[in-house]
Amino acid sequence: MNDEYTLRDTDTALAEARDVEDTEEAVPEPKTSAGSKALVALREIVETIVLALLIFLLVRACIQNFKVDGSSMDPSLQSGQYLLVNKLSYLRVDVDGLAPVLSTVGIDTDGGVVTPFGTPQRGDIVVFHFPKDPTRDFIKRVIALPGETVEVRAGKVLVNNSPLQEPYVLQNPAYSKDQITVPEDNYFVLGDNRNNSSDSHVWGPVPVEQIVGKAWISYWPRKEWGLVPNYKVEAVPNN
């Protein structure tokens, strides 16, 4: 008799447990309203736009596109050619307040300015704001550096009284330029098409703060795709 009651009690308990489980499974999940879904979608769109804008601004801070206008850089660059300019190449960071600290660890602050990626070198093709009208951008090749002497005589460009070896020029210059010393923080630039270029032989050196960056990649037209022809140019000592 006691065993029978025990079995019935056990069966009843199991049945009640199954009823509780069925009841718990039947509880519906809360529904998300259409308004909540719209807010989630709107938030995702805003986040995507903000991220895209940040990426765009970061790229623009490092890279600038430039269209060659005119024949002053023939034969190296053609009119209508599109380039990417690396604005970080000659980045100048003002660390005037940190100069004493940086000098103790062997970092040359060069008068309160650090150039982590280097400075313009002879043979570099650079884009810069035209000193006579900063609203216009020009593109030329660096010929002489700060403190160097430069002159144009007898169809040759001489730096520190030594002629340059220049495989990139279209033709030798048909003009002359008296010797000058390039001022500090300035660069003497010329077009590769020497006889059809408005450059430093006409209006003088370019201040470093006017230089936008180094011409890096040609991306249009497609046949011109590749690195811009920057050269390492050395003066040839006179014998």
C-alpha positions, 0 to 999 in steps of 0.5 A: 500500500505504501509503495503504491502511494509512493509511485502515485506521488512520484508520477504526480510530481513528475507531471507537475514538473513537466507542466511548469517547464511547458509553462516556462517555454510558452512565455513569449520573448519581449517584442522589439518595436519598429521605433527601436529598430529604426533607432538602432539602424540610425545609430549604425548609419551615423557611426559609419558616417563618422568613421568614414569622415575620420578616415577621410580627414586622416588620409587628407592630412597625409596625402593630397592629389595634384594635377600637373598643369603645363609642360614645365616638368616635361619629360618627367611629368606630362600636363594633365597627369594626376599625382598623389603627394606625400604630405608627411615626407617633410613633416615639421613638428614644432617642439620649441618647449621640449627642445632642452629635454629632447637634446638630452637624449640626442634628438636634434631639434634644429631650432625648435623643429623636428623633421621625423621623416626628413627634409627636401633633398636635391632631385626631389619633385615637390609640390608647393604654394607659389610664393608670389600667390599662395592660392596656386600650387606649383610642382618643380624639382629641388636643385639647391639646398639651404646654404648652398650656392647656385648659378646657371652658366653656359647651359649648366646648373652649378651648385657650390661651383660644381655642375650637376648631373641631371639625366631628367632635363628636357634640354639645357637652359638657354638662360643665365642666372647669377650666383646666389646663396640659398637662404636658410629654410629655403630651397632653389627649384627648377622645372625639368623643361628648363626653357619653359618653366617659371621657377626659382631662376625667375622669382627666387627660392621657396620657403620651406613652410610653403612646401606641401609635400613630395610627389609620390605616385602617378595614378592617371592616366593609367599608362603613367601609373607608378612612382614619380621619378625622384632622383638622388642628384650629386654635383660633379666636382670640377677637375 
